[in-house]
């Protein structure tokens, strides 16, 4: 809501089933609407982050994020330190697919992924 008040920023809310716990939408209606857009920037979260990718708890959420990824030019993952301890069963993307990952996780958490490009993780 704060972004919608800024000059030169356009915010759209995609149709679909509203998930009250995440304030997001999901389902086929959401994916259909996504295909009508070309997005400059995708900022997304995840339910869990593992060495091989970002994960969601539901297939529907994972499919919506994959659809948004395809329609976007720049892909940024926002993952707080707790996401590194969570589990998810539906992989949305490989970590190397993202342009950057922003996290508050300390180096001791992400240090085991030292083989990743140094610019992938940002604090």
N, C-alpha and C positions, 0 to 999 in steps of 0.2 A: 504494500500500500504506500510505503514511503517513496519507492521508485516512481510510482504512478504520478506523484505530485511534482516530479522534476520536469523542467523544461527540456524538450527534445528527447524524451524517453517515452516510448510507446509500450504499453503492457497489454497482453492479451491473456484471457483466461480460457483455456480449452474446455470444450464441452465434454461430457462423459459422467461416469459415476464419481461422486465426490467422496473421498476418503477423509473422514473427519479427523483421524489421528495424525494425518500428515498435511492436511489442507491442500491436497492435490486431487487431480482427476485421473481416471484410468478407464480402460476399456476400448472397444472398437471405435466408438464415437470420437474419443480423444485422438486415437491414431489416425483416423480419417481426416480430422481437422489439421493435424500436424503436417500431412502431406500437401496441404494447400499453402504452406509457408516455406520461405527460405530464411533461415535464422543466421544472423551474423555471429552470435555468441550463445553458447549453451553453458549455463552454470547449473550443475546438478550435484545432488548428494547421492548417497548410497546407503544401503542397510549395513553392508560390511565391505571391508577391503582386505583382500588377500594378495599374496605375491603374484598370482596369475590373473587378477582382475577385480573389478567392482561387482558386487552382488546385491540382489534384492531378495525379499522374502516371498514375493508372489510373481508368478509368470506374467501377469498383466502389467505390473509395474516395470518389470524388465523389458517387456515389449514396447511400452511407451517410451522408455529411455533410449532403446535402440532406434526407434523411429525418429525421435528428436535428434539423435546423434547423426543419422543419415542426412537430415535436413539442415544441419549446422556447419558452419565453416570453422569455428574455433570451439574447442571442447575443454572445459575446465571442471575438474572434479573437486568438490569441497568435502573434506572428510575429517571430522574431529577425531581426537585420540581414541575415543571409545569405539569407533568403527573398526579399528584394528583388532579388537578383541571379540567382535561379533561374528556370527555365522550367517550365511545366506546360501540358498541353494540354486538360485538362478543367476548365472553370470551375465551381466549386461555388456561389459566391454573388457578387453585386455587393458592393463594399465598403460601399455605403450601406445594405445590409441589416443590417449588424452594429450593435449598440448601442455597441460600443467596440472599438478595436483597441489591444492593448498590445504595445509593441515596444521593443527597445533600440537601434533605428536612430536615428542622429542627425538633427537637423533638416535637414542638408544632403542626406540621402537622401529624407526625406518632404516636404521643403520644396516640391518641384515639384507637390505635391498641395495647395497652399494653398487651392484652391477648395473643398476638403472642409470639412464642419463642423468648427470648431476643437476640439470635444470628441470627435471620432472617434478621433484618435490620442492615445495616452497613453504617456509614458515611464516 
